[in-house]
């Protein structure tokens, strides 16, 4: 007899919205052992699993889930780590509904297996044990690797190449490692201790970390190539976009990068104990509908805002944010102004933003992205009071490296061009991946790119063939 | 962590800070800056590079808020949490030109590498340093070395010419042919100098000092309006054409956190002095 399947995911307990909007602690608590085993038993263990194809780093998903179902959590985490060095991170921030869970066979009738939650469970279980197994590193090859940027892509390349016996140095421009995982994603969504633990693990494996080193300025790529055999560029999407509308340089108008960097990396939420301030607005508008916009809106609430609006020019359906983030934001009382586009910010006498003029939109024909294009409705303009605006409409790659590396080919948006099959750039001995190639994408895609590049870099290091 | 080699008060409220690093000197140029964070809880602030060698970099700063008070309290052997650079675009080179370089406040120190670079490129360099009073002027001998002539201006007339930079500059520009004016110092000085040269149509480069966080182009807090267009102080500057700067916007953006800065300083002083 076929086993009876529970149609819905085992729910994950979380902090009640009323409490969590006033603290920075992580929102979902994660599964207990019992809950995890129950959820894992929903997996059908398909002979030809589709979920693996949905994963950019090709985790053996049924494999690790089977171990959880059987209660062998150590085996589960070991299986995960064969393919993914950041399971605690990915379990929390991957858009599973667009990847592995989207193609889970169960979705034909029921909710998919909660793959992300199970991944998080296995990683957290290991962390709770206190010990971390450091793999035996094969003998040194004598080859030197420079990785630029210590975000998810850089960490993946570092993990893969150190295990293959190369000497790996990771350069980070900021004063903390982790890239967007640390400066961008808030503590309540991804506790920084988790990121630092993963970085410490790599350092224990032998990766050398150099902080406060701005490649492109402190040393150019060409200078690095004098002492390193190969270079991986994973510098992310560090140039914020603005809309170029009147009033954007008024006081109180932030880029998402600035808002989140102040709050997360600089710990402005602990001001004045920490020196970096942030404007604690009462009426905050966040422009955009992605994960970053949700992060900004929920950060604003935790900084004491009375009203936080997400202002998005398309409809709910087109929002690029993870479903879970949208649900959390809604649960916390964020107001969604959809089909709305700001066209002007209005300042007071002291040049602080006090109002925002918007226009209502309607959806027209699909555009190049396949989503229906928003079209302004004539005469629908309205003005609404705000004291803080956060512009979270996206970003393009940071220009410091392309500017100082003339033979590195870049695309129209300033993104470095890299072969998707290998991660090779136009410049010999240089690979690139993640947001610096893709523009604003996701943690897991950056990790997938890192995996691909690491394979190609290893091949080059061992054969000398470009 | 980065070891402090020297920290001394040059004149009241203006300090020299020398920090150990092997990384920065290789690519350092005149007009660039570094980002400094005094301790683990500190802010990231930009400071002009005033000198560098194989084992250190030097900065001159004015003690005004929490971050600079923390720096001003450092002793040799202490450590600071962050030192990253060089950052920003170098001062544009020119050759065989007649250049007037103006410095005030911490900008007097910031002139040092720029004068050196201009002089090495065979320009005729006229240096003007200004302060409220004689006791606030510094480095005249050091700057003289890289200048063809050096003038001092004090508002109270205790040294050099009495008055403001604009009076002196107008007279100087009437008398002499000048190709370029270069200014380092507080926003008021850079503004005043730019407005003084505007009627003469002389190109004027100013070192701006917008608020920064990462200082690598990532956050955008340092945006300044140049000729109607938004630029980032940290990667497009910090030097711009003074005749194209939207000064009102720069001045108001510099004041974004004035309330928090005052609060933070009193908090720090309470913690420090009880």
Interface residues (C-beta under 8 A of the other chain):
Chain A: X173 X174 X175 X183 X212 X213 X214 X217 X218 X219 X220 X223 X238 X239 X240 X242 X244 X248 X249 X251 X252 X254 X255 X257 X258 X261 X262 X266 X267 X271 X272 X273 X274 X275 X276 X277 X279 X350 X351 X398 X399 X400
Chain B: X23 X24 X26 X27 X37 X41 X42 X43 X44 X66 X67 X81 X82 X83 X84 X85 X86 X87 X213 X214 X216 X217 X218 X219 X220 X221 X223 X225 X230 X235 X248 X249 X252 X253 X255 X256 X257 X260 X261 X263 X264 X267 X268
